């Protein structure tokens, strides 16, 4: 009987010790993963710009946005950049969409890393466009550069 009581006491002791120990081990595992997953946040600048107009086709997306000086500018994003340099993001349900569409631009220094195009539509494009030759030339020029260049 005494041996059985000691065994139960030992099991209870192990249970009391194992739960905090498991939490410490779990925390030790999670912290390195979160540190590795952060994209050098202190080096990334995020800018938000309003969009006046955007159109999409199989060639890419043409966006008319407003810079910080409120001047209208055009941005040409070739289709090959989609998913690697830009993406369309639908506004969350229940959120007021009065400020959409908008560009959320992530930058490191002066280099554009990635652009989120926030929309209020289920489709990724507000209008399907037939781009003229000048637009197609700008898509090709952006694709040859291989990076996004913007004026703010």
N, CA and C atoms as an extended XYZ file, in Angstrom:
456
Properties=species:S:1:pos:R:3:atomname:S:1:resname:S:1:resid:I:1 pbc="F F F"
N         0.817       -1.185        0.000 N   UNK     1
C         0.000        0.000        0.000 CA  UNK     1
C         0.870        1.262        0.000 C   UNK     1
N         1.907        1.252        0.842 N   UNK     2
C         2.801        2.400        0.935 CA  UNK     2
C         3.527        2.620       -0.391 C   UNK     2
N         3.904        1.521       -1.039 N   UNK     3
C         4.594        1.614       -2.330 CA  UNK     3
C         3.669        2.234       -3.372 C   UNK     3
N         2.396        1.886       -3.324 N   UNK     4
C         1.420        2.403       -4.262 CA  UNK     4
C         1.229        3.914       -4.057 C   UNK     4
N         1.213        4.368       -2.808 N   UNK     5
C         1.064        5.794       -2.515 CA  UNK     5
C         2.281        6.559       -3.030 C   UNK     5
N         3.468        5.995       -2.844 N   UNK     6
C         4.683        6.645       -3.348 CA  UNK     6
C         4.649        6.733       -4.874 C   UNK     6
N         4.173        5.701       -5.521 N   UNK     7
C         4.084        5.695       -6.975 CA  UNK     7
C         3.113        6.779       -7.449 C   UNK     7
N         1.977        6.917       -6.800 N   UNK     8
C         1.010        7.950       -7.171 CA  UNK     8
C         1.588        9.345       -6.941 C   UNK     8
N         2.298        9.504       -5.818 N   UNK     9
C         2.916       10.794       -5.540 CA  UNK     9
C         3.959       11.130       -6.615 C   UNK     9
N         4.715       10.132       -7.037 N   UNK    10
C         5.710       10.331       -8.092 CA  UNK    10
C         5.060       10.708       -9.411 C   UNK    10
N         3.943       10.052       -9.738 N   UNK    11
C         3.228       10.368      -10.976 CA  UNK    11
C         2.663       11.789      -10.925 C   UNK    11
N         2.076       12.159       -9.765 N   UNK    12
C         1.546       13.519       -9.628 CA  UNK    12
C         2.663       14.557       -9.752 C   UNK    12
N         3.801       14.260       -9.154 N   UNK    13
C         4.950       15.157       -9.239 CA  UNK    13
C         5.383       15.320      -10.697 C   UNK    13
N         5.440       14.216      -11.443 N   UNK    14
C         5.846       14.258      -12.854 CA  UNK    14
C         4.845       15.058      -13.691 C   UNK    14
N         3.561       14.902      -13.384 N   UNK    15
C         2.544       15.663      -14.120 CA  UNK    15
C         2.710       17.158      -13.870 C   UNK    15
N         2.966       17.526      -12.597 N   UNK    16
C         3.133       18.939      -12.263 CA  UNK    16
C         4.383       19.514      -12.926 C   UNK    16
N         5.410       18.736      -13.071 N   UNK    17
C         6.657       19.186      -13.675 CA  UNK    17
C         6.562       19.152      -15.203 C   UNK    17
N         5.906       18.165      -15.782 N   UNK    18
C         5.921       17.982      -17.234 CA  UNK    18
C         5.145       19.057      -17.982 C   UNK    18
N         4.061       19.581      -17.418 N   UNK    19
C         3.281       20.610      -18.115 CA  UNK    19
C         4.084       21.898      -18.264 C   UNK    19
N         4.665       22.449      -17.210 N   UNK    20
C         5.485       23.654      -17.411 CA  UNK    20
C         6.703       23.389      -18.292 C   UNK    20
N         7.281       22.217      -18.152 N   UNK    21
C         8.438       21.866      -18.981 CA  UNK    21
C         8.045       21.821      -20.455 C   UNK    21
N         6.876       21.241      -20.743 N   UNK    22
C         6.393       21.179      -22.128 CA  UNK    22
C         6.141       22.580      -22.671 C   UNK    22
N         5.594       23.470      -21.849 N   UNK    23
C         5.354       24.843      -22.291 CA  UNK    23
C         6.655       25.582      -22.582 C   UNK    23
N         7.670       25.340      -21.744 N   UNK    24
C         8.974       25.973      -21.968 CA  UNK    24
C         9.594       25.472      -23.265 C   UNK    24
N         9.522       24.168      -23.509 N   UNK    25
C        10.076       23.599      -24.737 CA  UNK    25
C         9.319       24.136      -25.947 C   UNK    25
N         7.994       24.223      -25.858 N   UNK    26
C         7.189       24.752      -26.960 CA  UNK    26
C         7.555       26.207      -27.256 C   UNK    26
N         7.691       27.009      -26.206 N   UNK    27
C         8.075       28.412      -26.398 CA  UNK    27
C         9.457       28.519      -27.018 C   UNK    27
N        10.369       27.661      -26.595 N   UNK    28
C        11.732       27.685      -27.153 CA  UNK    28
C        11.725       27.313      -28.630 C   UNK    28
N        10.782       26.484      -29.047 N   UNK    29
C        10.704       26.093      -30.461 CA  UNK    29
C        10.032       27.174      -31.296 C   UNK    29
N         9.024       27.838      -30.742 N   UNK    30
C         8.260       28.826      -31.505 CA  UNK    30
C         9.068       30.096      -31.739 C   UNK    30
N         9.784       30.568      -30.753 N   UNK    31
C        10.518       31.830      -30.867 CA  UNK    31
C        11.467       31.846      -32.056 C   UNK    31
N        12.305       30.820      -32.290 N   UNK    32
C        13.173       30.891      -33.465 CA  UNK    32
C        12.404       30.917      -34.781 C   UNK    32
N        11.260       30.217      -34.849 N   UNK    33
C        10.485       30.225      -36.080 CA  UNK    33
C         9.902       31.598      -36.357 C   UNK    33
N         9.421       32.297      -35.334 N   UNK    34
C         8.873       33.632      -35.559 CA  UNK    34
C         9.959       34.622      -35.920 C   UNK    34
N        11.128       34.470      -35.357 N   UNK    35
C        12.241       35.358      -35.699 CA  UNK    35
C        12.635       35.153      -37.148 C   UNK    35
N        12.672       33.898      -37.597 N   UNK    36
C        13.039       33.627      -38.982 CA  UNK    36
C        11.966       34.064      -39.957 C   UNK    36
N        10.703       34.055      -39.552 N   UNK    37
C         9.624       34.375      -40.472 CA  UNK    37
C         9.454       35.867      -40.688 C   UNK    37
N         9.976       36.703      -39.821 N   UNK    38
C         9.845       38.143      -39.995 CA  UNK    38
C        10.829       38.610      -41.056 C   UNK    38
N        10.331       39.388      -41.983 N   UNK    39
C        11.097       39.801      -43.154 CA  UNK    39
C        11.886       41.070      -42.849 C   UNK    39
N        12.763       41.025      -41.857 N   UNK    40
C        13.538       42.201      -41.460 CA  UNK    40
C        12.631       43.423      -41.348 C   UNK    40
N        11.632       43.309      -40.483 N   UNK    41
C        10.606       44.342      -40.391 CA  UNK    41
C        11.163       45.738      -40.161 C   UNK    41
N        12.285       45.845      -39.459 N   UNK    42
C        12.814       47.176      -39.211 CA  UNK    42
C        13.364       47.818      -40.481 C   UNK    42
N        13.618       47.039      -41.515 N   UNK    43
C        14.145       47.567      -42.766 CA  UNK    43
C        13.059       47.813      -43.813 C   UNK    43
N        11.815       47.377      -43.565 N   UNK    44
C        10.753       47.460      -44.552 CA  UNK    44
C         9.895       48.690      -44.289 C   UNK    44
N         9.628       49.456      -45.352 N   UNK    45
C         8.736       50.607      -45.285 CA  UNK    45
C         7.466       50.238      -46.033 C   UNK    45
N         6.324       50.568      -45.466 N   UNK    46
C         5.039       50.289      -46.118 CA  UNK    46
C         4.389       51.619      -46.459 C   UNK    46
N         3.981       51.745      -47.725 N   UNK    47
C         3.329       52.973      -48.193 CA  UNK    47
C         1.968       52.610      -48.764 C   UNK    47
N         0.987       53.449      -48.510 N   UNK    48
C        -0.362       53.242      -49.021 CA  UNK    48
C        -0.701       54.375      -49.981 C   UNK    48
N        -1.157       54.001      -51.164 N   UNK    49
C        -1.482       54.991      -52.197 CA  UNK    49
C        -2.872       54.723      -52.762 C   UNK    49
N        -3.647       55.784      -53.016 N   UNK    50
C        -4.972       55.591      -53.609 CA  UNK    50
C        -4.874       55.316      -55.108 C   UNK    50
N        -5.801       54.498      -55.586 N   UNK    51
C        -5.887       54.168      -57.008 CA  UNK    51
C        -7.102       54.875      -57.596 C   UNK    51
N        -6.902       55.586      -58.711 N   UNK    52
C        -8.017       56.222      -59.415 CA  UNK    52
C        -8.645       55.278      -60.428 C   UNK    52
N        -7.810       54.446      -61.057 N   UNK    53
C        -8.288       53.574      -62.131 CA  UNK    53
C        -7.313       52.416      -62.268 C   UNK    53
N        -7.845       51.252      -62.577 N   UNK    54
C        -6.970       50.147      -62.945 CA  UNK    54
C        -7.701       49.229      -63.901 C   UNK    54
N        -6.937       48.618      -64.781 N   UNK    55
C        -7.492       47.709      -65.778 CA  UNK    55
C        -6.556       46.532      -65.931 C   UNK    55
N        -7.117       45.407      -66.300 N   UNK    56
C        -6.336       44.180      -66.370 CA  UNK    56
C        -6.616       43.446      -67.665 C   UNK    56
N        -5.610       42.745      -68.136 N   UNK    57
C        -5.766       41.850      -69.286 CA  UNK    57
C        -4.740       40.739      -69.129 C   UNK    57
N        -4.607       39.916      -70.139 N   UNK    58
C        -3.617       38.834      -70.087 CA  UNK    58
C        -2.191       39.375      -70.171 C   UNK    58
N        -2.035       40.666      -70.500 N   UNK    59
C        -0.707       41.283      -70.563 CA  UNK    59
C        -0.239       41.796      -69.210 C   UNK    59
N        -1.178       42.179      -68.347 N   UNK    60
C        -0.806       42.709      -67.046 CA  UNK    60
C        -1.856       43.661      -66.514 C   UNK    60
N        -1.424       44.513      -65.607 N   UNK    61
C        -2.323       45.456      -64.950 CA  UNK    61
C        -1.769       46.862      -65.134 C   UNK    61
N        -2.631       47.754      -65.576 N   UNK    62
C        -2.295       49.172      -65.709 CA  UNK    62
C        -3.034       49.896      -64.589 C   UNK    62
N        -2.288       50.651      -63.783 N   UNK    63
C        -2.868       51.311      -62.619 CA  UNK    63
C        -2.594       52.814      -62.696 C   UNK    63
N        -3.634       53.599      -62.490 N   UNK    64
C        -3.465       55.039      -62.337 CA  UNK    64
C        -3.600       55.319      -60.838 C   UNK    64
N        -2.512       55.745      -60.222 N   UNK    65
C        -2.510       56.005      -58.786 CA  UNK    65
C        -2.114       57.447      -58.521 C   UNK    65
N        -2.303       57.890      -57.300 N   UNK    66
C        -1.921       59.239      -56.899 CA  UNK    66
C        -0.715       59.158      -55.972 C   UNK    66
N         0.308       59.943      -56.295 N   UNK    67
C         1.499       60.012      -55.454 CA  UNK    67
C         1.238       60.870      -54.233 C   UNK    67
N         2.255       61.065      -53.421 N   UNK    68
C         2.110       61.866      -52.211 CA  UNK    68
C         1.862       63.340      -52.522 C   UNK    68
N         2.217       63.772      -53.728 N   UNK    69
C         1.955       65.153      -54.135 CA  UNK    69
C         0.595       65.289      -54.822 C   UNK    69
N        -0.214       64.232      -54.779 N   UNK    70
C        -1.562       64.160      -55.356 CA  UNK    70
C        -1.573       64.204      -56.883 C   UNK    70
N        -0.444       63.989      -57.512 N   UNK    71
C        -0.360       63.907      -58.969 CA  UNK    71
C        -0.714       62.489      -59.426 C   UNK    71
N        -1.399       62.396      -60.567 N   UNK    72
C        -1.741       61.083      -61.116 CA  UNK    72
C        -0.541       60.509      -61.849 C   UNK    72
N        -0.280       59.224      -61.601 N   UNK    73
C         0.820       58.520      -62.262 CA  UNK    73
C         0.327       57.147      -62.700 C   UNK    73
N         1.031       56.568      -63.665 N   UNK    74
C         0.685       55.234      -64.146 CA  UNK    74
C         1.737       54.226      -63.698 C   UNK    74
N         1.260       53.046      -63.395 N   UNK    75
C         2.123       51.927      -63.039 CA  UNK    75
C         1.728       50.749      -63.916 C   UNK    75
N         2.709       50.162      -64.575 N   UNK    76
C         2.479       49.004      -65.435 CA  UNK    76
C         3.099       47.781      -64.782 C   UNK    76
N         2.264       46.791      -64.472 N   UNK    77
C         2.722       45.551      -63.848 CA  UNK    77
C         2.463       44.403      -64.810 C   UNK    77
N         3.503       43.866      -65.435 N   UNK    78
C         3.316       42.760      -66.377 CA  UNK    78
C         2.743       41.526      -65.682 C   UNK    78
N         2.059       40.704      -66.444 N   UNK    79
C         1.455       39.475      -65.912 CA  UNK    79
C         2.506       38.559      -65.285 C   UNK    79
N         3.733       38.570      -65.797 N   UNK    80
C         4.789       37.715      -65.246 CA  UNK    80
C         5.176       38.106      -63.821 C   UNK    80
N         4.845       39.326      -63.401 N   UNK    81
C         5.150       39.778      -62.041 CA  UNK    81
C         4.108       39.299      -61.031 C   UNK    81
N         2.934       38.877      -61.529 N   UNK    82
C         1.846       38.507      -60.626 CA  UNK    82
C         2.250       37.320      -59.756 C   UNK    82
N         2.034       37.470      -58.467 N   UNK    83
C         2.367       36.418      -57.509 CA  UNK    83
C         3.769       36.544      -56.944 C   UNK    83
N         4.688       37.129      -57.700 N   UNK    84
C         6.053       37.299      -57.195 CA  UNK    84
C         6.346       38.743      -56.813 C   UNK    84
N         5.751       39.704      -57.529 N   UNK    85
C         5.996       41.110      -57.233 CA  UNK    85
C         4.720       41.865      -56.887 C   UNK    85
N         3.554       41.294      -57.241 N   UNK    86
C         2.281       41.910      -56.863 CA  UNK    86
C         1.201       40.846      -56.793 C   UNK    86
N         0.117       41.207      -56.102 N   UNK    87
C        -1.057       40.332      -56.030 CA  UNK    87
C        -2.285       41.180      -55.770 C   UNK    87
N        -3.441       40.635      -56.110 N   UNK    88
C        -4.710       41.268      -55.793 CA  UNK    88
C        -5.197       40.718      -54.464 C   UNK    88
N        -5.707       41.592      -53.615 N   UNK    89
C        -6.237       41.194      -52.317 CA  UNK    89
C        -7.629       41.793      -52.192 C   UNK    89
N        -8.616       40.952      -51.906 N   UNK    90
C        -9.975       41.452      -51.732 CA  UNK    90
C       -10.137       41.986      -50.323 C   UNK    90
N       -10.827       43.083      -50.189 N   UNK    91
C       -11.062       43.677      -48.871 CA  UNK    91
C       -11.829       42.688      -48.000 C   UNK    91
N       -11.495       42.613      -46.713 N   UNK    92
C       -12.209       41.694      -45.816 CA  UNK    92
C       -13.690       42.043      -45.738 C   UNK    92
N       -14.534       41.028      -45.589 N   UNK    93
C       -15.977       41.256      -45.492 CA  UNK    93
C       -16.285       42.028      -44.220 C   UNK    93
N       -17.226       42.927      -44.322 N   UNK    94
C       -17.634       43.706      -43.161 CA  UNK    94
C       -16.789       44.935      -42.906 C   UNK    94
N       -15.764       45.149      -43.712 N   UNK    95
C       -14.909       46.319      -43.545 CA  UNK    95
C       -15.353       47.375      -44.549 C   UNK    95
N       -15.447       48.616      -44.111 N   UNK    96
C       -15.838       49.694      -45.012 CA  UNK    96
C       -14.816       49.792      -46.139 C   UNK    96
N       -15.291       49.773      -47.357 N   UNK    97
C       -14.410       49.765      -48.526 CA  UNK    97
C       -14.369       51.120      -49.211 C   UNK    97
N       -14.591       52.195      -48.463 N   UNK    98
C       -14.650       53.515      -49.090 CA  UNK    98
C       -13.298       53.986      -49.610 C   UNK    98
N       -12.202       53.518      -49.050 N   UNK    99
C       -10.878       53.939      -49.498 CA  UNK    99
C       -10.274       53.028      -50.542 C   UNK    99
N       -11.046       52.096      -51.057 N   UNK   100
C       -10.508       51.134      -52.027 CA  UNK   100
C       -10.927       51.519      -53.429 C   UNK   100
N       -10.195       51.134      -54.421 N   UNK   101
C        -8.982       50.325      -54.402 CA  UNK   101
C        -7.769       51.137      -53.934 C   UNK   101
N        -6.764       50.425      -53.438 N   UNK   102
C        -5.553       51.071      -52.933 CA  UNK   102
C        -4.347       50.172      -53.141 C   UNK   102
N        -3.191       50.783      -53.212 N   UNK   103
C        -1.926       50.049      -53.296 CA  UNK   103
C        -1.265       50.052      -51.923 C   UNK   103
N        -0.836       48.899      -51.481 N   UNK   104
C         0.003       48.793      -50.291 CA  UNK   104
C         1.366       48.363      -50.810 C   UNK   104
N         2.339       49.264      -50.725 N   UNK   105
C         3.658       49.039      -51.312 CA  UNK   105
C         4.657       48.760      -50.198 C   UNK   105
N         5.325       47.608      -50.280 N   UNK   106
C         6.398       47.274      -49.332 CA  UNK   106
C         7.720       47.597      -49.992 C   UNK   106
N         8.552       48.345      -49.259 N   UNK   107
C         9.827       48.782      -49.827 CA  UNK   107
C        10.957       48.502      -48.848 C   UNK   107
N        12.112       48.262      -49.388 N   UNK   108
C        13.345       48.186      -48.603 CA  UNK   108
C        14.263       49.239      -49.212 C   UNK   108
N        14.469       50.317      -48.470 N   UNK   109
C        15.196       51.444      -49.037 CA  UNK   109
C        14.340       52.071      -50.129 C   UNK   109
N        14.891       52.194      -51.321 N   UNK   110
C        14.137       52.734      -52.461 CA  UNK   110
C        13.621       51.644      -53.386 C   UNK   110
N        13.889       50.390      -53.048 N   UNK   111
C        13.491       49.259      -53.893 CA  UNK   111
C        12.120       48.744      -53.484 C   UNK   111
N        11.216       48.615      -54.458 N   UNK   112
C         9.892       48.062      -54.214 CA  UNK   112
C        10.033       46.546      -54.119 C   UNK   112
N         9.616       45.993      -52.988 N   UNK   113
C         9.699       44.546      -52.775 CA  UNK   113
C         8.440       43.855      -53.280 C   UNK   113
N         7.267       44.383      -52.870 N   UNK   114
C         6.011       43.722      -53.213 CA  UNK   114
C         4.875       44.734      -53.130 C   UNK   114
N         3.857       44.534      -53.969 N   UNK   115
C         2.691       45.413      -53.978 CA  UNK   115
C         1.433       44.580      -53.799 C   UNK   115
N         0.597       44.991      -52.846 N   UNK   116
C        -0.743       44.428      -52.705 CA  UNK   116
C        -1.717       45.416      -53.311 C   UNK   116
N        -2.575       44.925      -54.193 N   UNK   117
C        -3.597       45.765      -54.805 CA  UNK   117
C        -4.913       45.386      -54.128 C   UNK   117
N        -5.389       46.239      -53.212 N   UNK   118
C        -6.626       45.959      -52.489 CA  UNK   118
C        -7.806       46.428      -53.319 C   UNK   118
N        -8.775       45.536      -53.477 N   UNK   119
C        -9.963       45.838      -54.269 CA  UNK   119
C       -11.211       45.554      -53.450 C   UNK   119
N       -12.341       46.000      -53.955 N   UNK   120
C       -13.612       45.697      -53.296 CA  UNK   120
C       -14.462       44.774      -54.166 C   UNK   120
N       -13.864       44.156      -55.141 N   UNK   121
C       -14.579       43.290      -56.062 CA  UNK   121
C       -14.155       41.844      -55.854 C   UNK   121
N       -15.006       40.934      -56.207 N   UNK   122
C       -14.645       39.517      -56.149 CA  UNK   122
C       -13.615       39.178      -57.214 C   UNK   122
N       -13.725       39.821      -58.362 N   UNK   123
C       -12.738       39.595      -59.424 CA  UNK   123
C       -11.516       40.448      -59.151 C   UNK   123
N       -10.409       40.014      -59.687 N   UNK   124
C        -9.175       40.758      -59.436 CA  UNK   124
C        -9.094       42.041      -60.253 C   UNK   124
N        -9.910       42.192      -61.258 N   UNK   125
C        -9.826       43.409      -62.069 CA  UNK   125
C       -11.186       44.081      -62.152 C   UNK   125
N       -11.172       45.399      -62.069 N   UNK   126
C       -12.416       46.155      -62.138 CA  UNK   126
C       -12.929       46.222      -63.561 C   UNK   126
N       -12.028       46.252      -64.525 N   UNK   127
C       -12.450       46.298      -65.920 CA  UNK   127
C       -11.432       45.549      -66.772 C   UNK   127
N       -11.932       44.883      -67.769 N   UNK   128
C       -11.062       44.181      -68.711 CA  UNK   128
C       -10.673       45.192      -69.782 C   UNK   128
N        -9.390       45.230      -70.099 N   UNK   129
C        -8.898       46.265      -70.999 CA  UNK   129
C        -8.342       45.675      -72.283 C   UNK   129
N        -8.471       46.445      -73.331 N   UNK   130
C        -7.747       46.196      -74.567 CA  UNK   130
C        -6.690       47.281      -74.646 C   UNK   130
N        -5.468       46.922      -74.283 N   UNK   131
C        -4.412       47.906      -74.221 CA  UNK   131
C        -3.921       48.242      -75.612 C   UNK   131
N        -3.513       49.515      -75.792 N   UNK   132
C        -2.973       49.941      -77.080 CA  UNK   132
C        -1.479       49.595      -77.150 C   UNK   132
N        -0.866       49.923      -78.255 N   UNK   133
C         0.538       49.566      -78.477 CA  UNK   133
C         1.479       50.244      -77.484 C   UNK   133
N         1.166       51.473      -77.102 N   UNK   134
C         1.995       52.174      -76.115 CA  UNK   134
C         1.973       51.448      -74.765 C   UNK   134
N         0.787       50.999      -74.355 N   UNK   135
C         0.681       50.245      -73.098 CA  UNK   135
C         1.484       48.948      -73.170 C   UNK   135
N         1.369       48.230      -74.263 N   UNK   136
C         2.104       46.966      -74.424 CA  UNK   136
C         3.609       47.197      -74.392 C   UNK   136
N         4.049       48.316      -74.982 N   UNK   137
C         5.471       48.666      -74.939 CA  UNK   137
C         5.922       48.906      -73.503 C   UNK   137
N         5.089       49.560      -72.715 N   UNK   138
C         5.435       49.811      -71.306 CA  UNK   138
C         5.458       48.524      -70.486 C   UNK   138
N         4.554       47.597      -70.784 N   UNK   139
C         4.589       46.290      -70.115 CA  UNK   139
C         5.898       45.561      -70.426 C   UNK   139
N         6.277       45.569      -71.706 N   UNK   140
C         7.531       44.895      -72.100 CA  UNK   140
C         8.745       45.554      -71.451 C   UNK   140
N         8.748       46.883      -71.381 N   UNK   141
C         9.880       47.600      -70.765 CA  UNK   141
C         9.993       47.253      -69.276 C   UNK   141
N         8.867       47.192      -68.582 N   UNK   142
C         8.889       46.829      -67.159 CA  UNK   142
C         9.368       45.396      -66.975 C   UNK   142
N         8.943       44.516      -67.876 N   UNK   143
C         9.355       43.111      -67.788 CA  UNK   143
C        10.856       42.956      -68.042 C   UNK   143
N        11.389       43.736      -68.983 N   UNK   144
C        12.832       43.679      -69.260 CA  UNK   144
C        13.642       44.174      -68.079 C   UNK   144
N        13.162       45.199      -67.382 N   UNK   145
C        13.870       45.691      -66.203 CA  UNK   145
C        13.828       44.663      -65.087 C   UNK   145
N        12.732       43.918      -64.999 N   UNK   146
C        12.600       42.870      -63.996 CA  UNK   146
C        12.304       43.368      -62.595 C   UNK   146
N        11.977       44.648      -62.467 N   UNK   147
C        11.643       45.185      -61.159 CA  UNK   147
C        10.612       46.282      -61.329 C   UNK   147
N         9.960       46.602      -60.214 N   UNK   148
C         8.930       47.636      -60.229 CA  UNK   148
C         9.564       48.963      -59.856 C   UNK   148
N         9.334       49.964      -60.704 N   UNK   149
C         9.806       51.313      -60.424 CA  UNK   149
C         8.612       52.224      -60.287 C   UNK   149
N         8.567       52.962      -59.162 N   UNK   150
C         7.453       53.858      -58.894 CA  UNK   150
C         7.957       55.224      -58.483 C   UNK   150
N         7.145       56.227      -58.737 N   UNK   151
C         7.405       57.582      -58.261 CA  UNK   151
C         6.346       57.860      -57.209 C   UNK   151
N         6.792       58.328      -56.075 N   UNK   152
C         5.854       58.617      -54.987 CA  UNK   152
C         5.648       60.099      -54.879 C   UNK   152
